[in-house]
């Protein structure tokens, strides 16, 4: 595939991610921190987010499965997940965490279990879409092109 076509596909794909609410302006800010001296910055930060999120989601699953649910602990995990998703611009994951925290405040186990499923679903969607975006970036670089600048999405 021609470099220009890959770059167009990249811009169309990332525009859709913003339009559909998967990403917000924070992702654009993250991209601006990447430069020639650290060309893999965004991939590295997002990979850490993936690792951290999977650990937190496992911890949340275990915590909600307990006989006596510790809502303070659950809220702390959800707060951490909300913060890390917000820091990379994973907008829909962040919003699902906000709803989840409201049900933690109400100490509603059933609603928290539903929210956990929603957060997991939004996380998996975001992960799949970001991994596809990074594969597209790799194809552009492998074809000798440069990643288009994203400031129009900030």
C-alpha positions as CSV (number, residue, x, y, z in Angstrom):
1,X,0.0,0.0,0.0
2,X,1.3,3.5,-0.9
3,X,2.5,5.7,2.0
4,X,0.0,8.5,1.2
5,X,-2.9,6.0,1.3
6,X,-1.7,4.6,4.6
7,X,-1.4,8.1,6.0
8,X,-5.0,8.9,4.8
9,X,-6.2,5.6,6.4
10,X,-4.5,6.6,9.6
11,X,-6.1,10.1,9.7
12,X,-9.5,8.6,8.9
13,X,-9.2,5.9,11.5
14,X,-8.0,8.3,14.3
15,X,-10.8,10.8,13.3
16,X,-13.3,8.0,13.8
17,X,-11.8,7.1,17.2
18,X,-12.3,10.7,18.3
19,X,-15.8,11.0,16.7
20,X,-17.0,7.8,18.3
21,X,-15.7,8.9,21.7
22,X,-13.0,6.3,22.2
23,X,-10.3,9.0,22.4
24,X,-10.3,12.6,23.6
25,X,-7.9,15.5,23.4
26,X,-5.6,14.0,26.0
27,X,-4.5,11.4,23.5
28,X,-3.5,14.3,21.1
29,X,-1.5,15.8,24.0
30,X,0.3,12.5,24.5
31,X,1.2,12.3,20.8
32,X,2.7,15.8,21.1
33,X,5.2,14.5,23.7
34,X,6.6,12.0,21.2
35,X,9.5,13.1,19.1
36,X,12.6,11.7,17.3
37,X,14.4,11.1,20.5
38,X,11.6,8.9,21.8
39,X,9.6,7.7,18.8
40,X,7.8,4.9,20.7
41,X,6.7,7.1,23.6
42,X,2.9,6.8,23.0
43,X,3.1,3.0,22.4
44,X,5.1,2.6,25.6
45,X,2.7,4.7,27.7
46,X,-0.4,3.0,26.3
47,X,1.3,-0.5,26.8
48,X,1.8,0.4,30.4
49,X,-1.9,1.4,30.6
50,X,-2.9,-2.0,29.1
51,X,-0.8,-3.9,31.7
52,X,-2.0,-1.7,34.6
53,X,-5.6,-1.9,33.5
54,X,-5.6,-5.7,33.2
55,X,-4.2,-6.0,36.7
56,X,-6.8,-3.6,38.1
57,X,-9.7,-5.4,36.3
58,X,-8.5,-8.7,37.7
59,X,-8.3,-7.1,41.2
60,X,-11.8,-5.6,40.8
61,X,-13.2,-9.0,39.7
62,X,-11.7,-10.7,42.8
63,X,-12.8,-7.9,45.1
64,X,-16.4,-7.9,43.9
65,X,-16.5,-11.7,44.3
66,X,-15.8,-11.5,48.1
67,X,-18.5,-12.4,50.7
68,X,-18.0,-9.0,52.3
69,X,-17.3,-6.4,49.6
70,X,-14.8,-3.8,50.5
71,X,-16.2,-0.8,48.6
72,X,-13.3,1.5,49.7
73,X,-10.8,-0.9,48.0
74,X,-13.0,-1.2,44.9
75,X,-13.4,2.5,44.7
76,X,-9.6,3.0,45.0
77,X,-9.1,0.5,42.1
78,X,-11.7,2.2,39.9
79,X,-10.3,5.6,40.8
80,X,-6.8,4.4,39.6
81,X,-8.2,3.0,36.4
82,X,-10.2,6.2,35.8
83,X,-7.0,8.3,36.2
84,X,-4.8,6.1,34.0
85,X,-7.5,6.0,31.2
86,X,-7.9,9.7,31.5
87,X,-4.2,10.2,31.2
88,X,-4.0,8.4,27.8
89,X,-7.3,9.9,26.5
90,X,-9.3,6.6,26.7
91,X,-12.5,8.7,27.0
92,X,-15.2,5.9,27.1
93,X,-13.2,3.8,29.7
94,X,-12.9,6.9,31.9
95,X,-16.7,7.6,31.6
96,X,-17.5,4.0,32.5
97,X,-15.3,4.3,35.6
98,X,-17.1,7.5,36.6
99,X,-20.4,5.6,36.6
100,X,-18.8,2.7,38.4
101,X,-17.5,5.0,41.2
102,X,-21.1,6.3,41.7
103,X,-22.3,2.8,42.4
104,X,-19.4,2.2,44.8
105,X,-20.6,5.3,46.7
106,X,-24.1,3.7,46.9
107,X,-22.5,0.4,48.0
108,X,-24.6,-1.4,45.3
109,X,-22.9,-4.8,44.5
110,X,-25.2,-5.7,41.6
111,X,-24.7,-2.3,39.9
112,X,-21.0,-2.5,40.5
113,X,-20.9,-5.9,38.9
114,X,-22.7,-4.5,35.8
115,X,-20.4,-1.6,35.7
116,X,-17.4,-3.9,35.9
117,X,-18.6,-5.7,32.8
118,X,-19.1,-2.4,31.0
119,X,-15.7,-1.1,32.0
120,X,-14.1,-4.4,30.8
121,X,-16.0,-4.1,27.5
122,X,-15.0,-0.5,27.0
123,X,-11.4,-1.3,27.9
124,X,-11.2,-4.2,25.4
125,X,-12.7,-2.1,22.7
126,X,-10.2,0.7,23.4
127,X,-7.3,-1.8,23.5
128,X,-8.4,-3.4,20.2
129,X,-8.7,0.0,18.5
130,X,-5.5,1.4,19.8
131,X,-3.6,-1.8,18.8
132,X,-5.0,-1.4,15.3
133,X,-3.9,2.3,15.2
134,X,-0.4,1.3,16.3
135,X,-0.2,-1.4,13.6
136,X,-1.2,1.2,11.0
137,X,1.6,3.5,12.4
138,X,4.1,0.6,12.0
139,X,3.0,0.1,8.4
140,X,3.5,3.8,7.6
141,X,7.0,3.8,9.1
142,X,7.9,0.5,7.4
143,X,6.8,2.0,4.1
144,X,9.2,5.0,4.7
145,X,6.5,7.5,5.7
146,X,6.0,9.7,8.7
147,X,3.0,9.6,11.1
148,X,0.7,12.5,10.3
149,X,0.4,15.3,13.0
150,X,-2.8,15.1,15.0
151,X,-3.4,18.7,16.1
152,X,-6.7,18.9,14.3
153,X,-8.2,16.5,16.9
154,X,-7.1,18.3,20.1
